[in-house]
Amino acid sequence: MRHTFVPPKRIRPEGLRYIRSDGKPNFSSRVYEKPSELSIIAKRPVVTITHIKPVGEAIKVMTVKGYRRLPVTTATGVLKGMLAATDIVNYFGGGEYYNIVLNRHNGNIYRALTEPIKSIMSKNPIYATTIDDLTYVIELMVKYGVGAVPVVDEETMKVYGIVTERDIVNHLREKTLGIKVSEFMTKNVITIPQDSSIKEAAKTIVKMGFRRLPIVDDKGYVKGMITARSIVRFLGSSKVFEYVISGSVEEALSAPVTAAIISKIVTVNPDVDIGEAVNEMIKHKVGSVLAVEGNRLVGILTERDVMYALALKR
């Protein structure tokens, strides 16, 4: 069997609504009107990391490169797994991987950073080969709820490139789609109070299956955003050691969410065309926009939502 990846349970299996009775997505004509060769679409060269490298090294790479996921390989470049920012958040207080930190490293942050990546990576990852096409990659993303698919050489299994939601959005996007943001945005937005800890944010991200949480004040106004990647960036910065006194991971996790806040947020009206929202994402180099009416948060539109709007029939 080619793909043995078992995705985590998600609160929002949004892609399932586009699956036909035969298990295939119902693609829009837009997908067939654009070039579909992965050799054109896949991002190259791709930054990878070997499975025996420590978690601390992965945090450094993600922080420096600005990536939220890394294909994990052998020393010869053969695909072994995938490591996402959410895996690291899971490891540092968000989920079941935290037991490794507590039991194997006695809760010490310095020792925890030396744990091999293979302990927390997604093993047996889904993948596409260089002879597959765009529809196959989108099918995998929709079916398994993943935001990136590594592309490998069919014979050697060495990593050739990677296709992300953002790559697909950029490939298929148009100036206007005739679809409002309100039609694809998530309306019941999960937020987190600004006086919460990073550990509380980590637990919410892992439990609910969302990569980003708007941070709100006591009046419900959005003050910024915390994401899986911004938590990783916090862990990879010198700022984390402002909170670590005895070396305990719990000290780092007790830091307020504002220590990992993304202050720049992009907002749109829910009635604007999704094409306009995409332009804002690209202009500001962000993966989501908040839909607001006046000062009231009414939804969030992510790259995944946009990909569904572009690639799939409702």
N, C-alpha and C positions, 0 to 999 in steps of 0.2 A: 504494500500500500504506500503510495507516494507521500502522503501527508499524514503524520500521526500526531500533530500538534493538537493539544486539548486546551482551548481557550478558557480563561477564568470566567466564572459566572458574572454577568453584568446586569446592573439594574436597568440599563437602557439598551436592549437588543434592537436598536432602531432599524438596522439593515434588514431584519427579517420580513418587514412589510413589503419589501421589493422582491422577495423570493417567490418564484412561480411554483406550481405543484410539482414540477419536475426537478426542483431544487436549484434552478438557475435564476440569476437576476434577470429582470425585465429591462434591458438596456434601452436608452434613448437613442434616437437616430444620430445625435451629436457624436456618440462614441465611434460610429462607423464612418463618419465624414472626415475624421482626422487620422493621420498616420498612427498605426497601432504597434509598430515594431518596438520592442523593448530596447533594442540597441540605440534607438533615437531618444526614447523617453527616460531610460534609466540614468540616474546620476552617477557620474564617474569623474575621477577615481573616488572610491568609497573608503571612508575611514573605518577600519576594523580594529579589533583587539583580540588577543589570544586568550583562550579559556583559563590559562594558568596565571594570568596577571591578577594582581590584587584589586579589590574593589576600589581602593584609594586611587589607583591608576585610572580606572574607568571614570571616576568622578572628575579627575583632572582633565581627561580628554574631553568629556562632555562639557565641562566648564570653559575650557579654552576654545573648543571648536563650535560651541553653541548648539550641539546636537542633543536630542532627547532619546536617541536609541543608537545602538551599535551592533552590527553583525559580529558574532564571536566566532573565531576560527582556530584551527590548529596552527602550528608554526609554519606549515606549508600553504596556508590560505584556504583550507577546506572548511566549509561552513559547519559549525558545531552547535550554534544556538543564537539567540538574540538577547540583548540586554537593553532594557528600557529604563528611563528615569523612574517610572513607577515601580520597577523591581528594586531599585535602590531605596526609594521611599518606603517600600514594604519592609526592606531589611533594617532601615533605621527608624523603627518604631511604628510603622504603619500597619503591619500585618504579621502573618505567621513566620516570615523569615526573621523577624526580630528575636525569635527564640534562639537562633544561632548566635546572635550577639550576646544574649543573656547567658546561655548555657555553655557555649564554647569559648567565649571571650570575657565572661564574667562582667558584662556590661561596660567594658573599657573601650573607649572610642578609638584609641590608637591601635589596639589589637584588632578591633573589628575592621579597620581599614585594610588589614593584611589578608583578610579572607579571600581565597581565590574566587574569581568571577563565576566559575562553573557551579558554585554552590547556589547561586541565586538567578542565573540566566534561565531563559525559557529554552528547554531542551527540545530536540526534534522539531525545529521551527518550520513553519510553512515557508515555501519558497517558489520561485518561478525560474525557468531556465531561459537561456538566450533564444530558444526557438519558440517560446510562448509569446502571446500577444497581450495587449492592454486589457481586453475583455477578461482574460483569465486572471490577471492581477486584481482587477476590480471585484471579480467574483470572490476571490480569496478574502479581500478586505471586508466585503459585505458579509460573507458567511461567518468569518471568524472574529470580526470586530477589531481588526488590527489596523494600525496607521501606517505601516511600512512593510514592504515585501522585498527581501533580498533576491537578487537575480544571480544565478550561478551558471557556470559552464556545465552543460548537460553531461559531459563525459567525466570531467575531473572533480566536479562539485566545488571548484574554487569560486570564490565570490567575484562576480564580474561587475556588479553595480547594485543599486538599490532604487526602488520606486516608492515614494511617499505620497500621502494624501495631497500635500502641497504641489508635488510634481504633476499629479493628475489634474488638480484645479488649474494650474498654470497652462497645462496642455489643452484643456477643453474650454477654458473661460471665454466668455464673450462680453461685449460692452453692456448689453442688456439681455435678460432672459425672459422677461415677461412674468417673472415669479417674484412675489414679495418676500422679504425677509421673514415676515410673520408666518409664512407657510411652512418653513423648514426649521425655524429656531426652536430651541428648547424653552418652553414657557415657564415651567416650574423650576426656576433656577435655585440650586443649592448654594447658599452663601455661608460665610463664616464670620463671626464677630471679630472686630479688630483686637479685642483683648484676649483672644484665644492663643494657645501655644502652637508651636510648629508640630508637636506630636499630635495634637487634636486635628490639625489640618491633614497630617499624613494619614491618620486613621480614616478620616472622611474620604480622602482621595482613593485609598485602597478599597474601602468598603463599598463605596458608591460607584466606583468605576469611572470617575471623571478625572481628567488631567488638570483641571483648573477650577479655582473657587474664587468668586468675587469676595473681597473683604469689605464688610459694612460696619458703619458706626452704630451707636445706640438708637439713631433715628432711621436706620435702614438705608442711609446714603452710601453709595459705593465709594470707597477710598482708594481702591487698588485691586490687585489680583495676586493670588498665590497659586503657583503651579508646581507640578512634579519637578519640572526643570529648574524652577527658581529655588526649590528646596535643595536640589542637588548642587546648584550654584552656591547656596549658602554653606553647605557642607564642605565645598571645595575652596572656600575663601578663608581669609584670616579672621573674618568677623566671628566665625563659629567659636574661636578660642577665647573670645571675650566672655563667653558664657561657661566655658569648660575650666573648672578650677582643680578638681581632683582627678580628671580623666574619665569621668562617667559620661556615657552617652546621654543619660537622662538630663544632665546639665545642658547639653546642646539642644535637646528636644524641648526643654522648658522655655527656650527663647520665644518671644512673641512672634506672631505671624508677620508683624511689620518688619522683622529682621530679614525676611525673604520676600518682601512685597515688591510687586511690579507696579510702579506708580503710574506709568503711562498706560492709560486705557483708551480704547477707541470706541466711540458710540455712534449709533445710527438710529434713525427712526424705523420702527418695524414695518412701515408701509413703503419703504424704498425698495427698489429692485435689487435682487441679490447681486447682480453684476456690479452695482455701485458699492455694495458692501465688500465685494472681493477687491475692488480697486483700493478701498481703504485699508484692507489687510495687507496688500502688497506695498502700498505707499508707506505704511508705518511698520512693516515687517513683523506683523503679529499673526497669531494663529486663530484669533477669534475677535468678534466685535460684540459689544453689549447693545441690546435694543432697549431704548429708553423712550418714555413718553413724559415730557417735562423732566422732573427729577426722579421719576419712578422707574425702577428696573422691571422690564416686562419679559425679557428673554435674553438668550445668548445664542449666537450663531458661530459655529466652529468650521474649520476646514473640512471636517468629516461631513457636516451637514451640507456644505456647499458641494462637495464631491457627489453626494447623493442627488442633489438638485440638478447637477450637470449631467451625470452619467445614467441615471435611472428614471424610468417612467413611474409616475405615481399611480 
